[in-house]
Amino acid sequence: MNPDTGRRALSWLHEMRLLTDAEHTAAASDPELGVVTLRTPAEALAWVVARKIVSTAQLADLPARAAAGRANEAQAIVSEATGLVSSELPLPPWAQFQLRLRERRMQDGVSADALDRLLALGLVDAVQHAHSLAMLPTHQAAWAAPDSLPATLAWTVLGSGALSDDDLAALAGRAGHADIVADAAARVAQARKPSRTATSFVTSTSSSASSSTSSTSAYFSKTTISVNTSPGLVPARWKMIGAVVAALVVLYVLFGR
């Protein structure tokens, strides 16, 4: 992971006056900055909130701090950051942020140019290319990751669903471009690993509840693994939703009775 992108995004927020001197210093010196990839100012601002350097309640007032002539840009950044740390789901900001950030990182390097090159190399066919092209994620040019063939190929499995796991395995059996396919397969395998973000939240919450709810936590752990490791064409966003639904079930059992 490269903390330089995160530091650049934090500096951008500081320059815009969305972070005070003290807030910028606290964020830049936070040891967690070295183990998270933040690519945009909005992601950096959401991370600052998740780390409790800036409170969620402060977000709405941040655009008023913006430097002259940058109010619109500030509002867009704050709106995006707010969406990364808040939702109708009963998850704290840090859990919501980690779930959203994980999905975003799987889209790093995914681009139309990379998709065109995969078509030229014969790693996707015309139908798969057209299907994926219509679903490409958008990136801010100034903050986007470099184009990546392996990331884009993995995304056709995890994101657009144009390729299945079996399709990717079949590509691995070919003689050409084995390095791209192997890298893509490794990315898919990594993405299939269960996310412990929501599980950790529920575990820490249930530890203060009565012992009669312990079996529910175990059920949620199994459900999370099932949702995240199931094979097929289910895009990553639906797997995340499935995990969150399981979290809601646990929360209802813990506090809704």
N, C-alpha and C positions, 0 to 999 in steps of 0.2 A: 504494500500500500504506500501511496505517496502523499505525505502530509503537506507537501508544498502547495497542492491545489487548494487544500483547506485553508492554509495560511493566506493565500492570495485572496480567497473569497472573504475571509475575515477582515483583511485589510481593506477590501472594497466596501464592506459594511461600515468600517471605521471612517473611511474617507467620506462616505455618504452621511455620516453622523447618526447612523442607525445603532451604532455601538459607541458608548462613551469611552474615554481613555481607559478607565478602570475596567470596564467590561471587556474591552479588546485585550487588555493585558491578561486578565483572568482566563479568557478563552485561549489565547495564544500559548499560555503556559500550562494549560490543562494537559496532563499526561495522556488522556484518552484521544487527544488530537492525532497522536502518532499511530493509532490503530484503527482509524476510521477514514474512509475516502469520502470527502465532501467536494463536489464538483462545481456547485453554483452558490451564489450568495444566499439564495433562499434555503438551500440545504444547510449552509453554515449557520444561518439565523435559527433554523429549526433545531439544529444541534445545540446551539447556545441555550435555547429554551429547555431542551431535554436535559442539559447539564445543570439547569437551575441557575445559570448566570444571569439570565433575564427571565422574568416570570411570564407565564402565559397571559396574565392579566395586563401586562405592559404592551403586548403586541399591538393592540388597536391604536395606541397612542404614538407608536414609533414613527409613522409617516410625518407627524408634525415636527419631528427633529430634523428632517431631511435638509441637506444643503440646498441652497437656492437653485431653482431650475430643475431639481431632481425629484420633485414630489411624486410625479407619476411613476417613475421607476421604483421609488421607495414603496409606493402603495402596491405595485405588482409583486415585489419581493416579499413584503409582509403578508400579502394574501396567500401566496404560494407556501410560505413557511407555516402559516396558520393551518393550512390544509394538511401539512405533513405531521403535525403534532396533535391535531384535534379531530374528533369525529363523534358520531352518535354512539359509538361503541364504548363500553365501560372499561377502557384501557387508559393507563396514565400516559402522559406525553412521551416519556422515554420509550415505552413499549410500542406505541403507535408509530413513533419516528423510526424505530429499528425495523419494523415490518415494512414500512413504505420505502426506506432506504435500501433494504435488501432487494426489493423488486427493481428499483432504479438502477442499481449496480449491475444487474443482469442485462441492462440495456446499453451499457457503456460500449462504444465502438460499433454499435449497430447502425448501419447507414445504407442509403440507396446505392452508393458507389460500391460498397462491399458486397451488397446483394447482386449487383450487376456482374461483379468479378466471379462470384460463386456460380452464376449462370454460365459465364464464359468457360469456367473450369469443368463444367458438367456435374457440379456437386448439388445443384438444384435444377429442376427442369423448368420449362416455360410456365407451366401451370402453378407450380410451387412459388416461382419468382413473382408472378402476377399477384397471387394471393398474399404473399408476404409484403410486397410493395405497397399494397393498399392499407396495411396495418402498421407501417413503420412508426416507431416512436419519434417524437420531435425533440430536438436538442437545441439549446442556445449555442450558436456557432462559437462565441467567444469562450465558452466553458465546456464544450463537448470533448469527449475522449477521442483519441485518434481512431480512424476506421480500423476495424478488426474483422478479418475473415472468420476466425474461429468463433468469436463472440456472436457474429451475425448468423453463422450456421447453427450455433447452439440456440439462438433466439428463435429460429424457424421451428424448433422443437418445443421450446418452453413458452414462447410468446405468441407467435402467429399460429402455431399448430399445423403448419404446412407439411412438416415432416414428422414422422413418428419415431419412437425409439428404435423400432425395427428398421426403418429407413436409414437411420444414422448408423446402425450396426452393419447394414449392407454396404454402406459407403466405406466403412472401415475395412471391408474385405477386398476392396479394390487395390490395385497397385499404385495408382497415382494420388498425390496430395495427402498421404497418410498423416503427415504432421498436422495439417489443418483439422482433419477429422478427429484425430486423437485428442487434440486440444479442445475441440468442441465437445467431445464425449466427456472429457474430464469436467468441463463447465456444467454440463447437464447433470452429471453425477453429484457434483457439489451442490447444485441447486435443489436436488432431490432430497438432500439431507434435511431432517426435521429441524424446524426453527424452534429454539428454546425460549424465545422472547416472551410469548404469552404464557408458556408453561411456567417460567420462573415467576412471573407475576402472580399466577394462580397459586403456585406452591407457597410463596411467601405470604399470601393472603390467607390461605387455608390453614397455615400453621398456627394462627391465632384463633381459629374457630374450634368447635368441639371435635372430639376425636371421631365422632360418628360420620364425619364427612371425608375421612381419609380415603375410603374406597372410591369416592368421586374423583379425587385428584388422580388416582391411579387410572381410572377410566379415561380421563381427559388426556393423560400422557399417551395412552394407547391410541386414542382417537387422533391426536395430533400426528403421531408417527404414521398412522394409516393414511391420513389425508395427504401428507407430504411425500410419501414414498410410493404412492400408487402409480403404475406405469400408464402410458397412453398419451393421448393428445390433449390432456387438460392443461391449459395455460397456467403459468405460475400464479397469476392474480386470483384464479379460482381456488387454487390450493390454499392461498392465504386466507380467502374468505371462509373456506371450510374450517380452517384452524380457529378463526375468530368465532364462528358459530359454535364450535365446541367449547370455547372459552365462555360464551354466553350461557351455555347449558350449566357449566360448573358454577358460575356466579349466581345463577338462579337457584341452584340447589343449596349453595352456601348461605345466601341472604334473602331469597325470595319466599322462603317457607315460614 
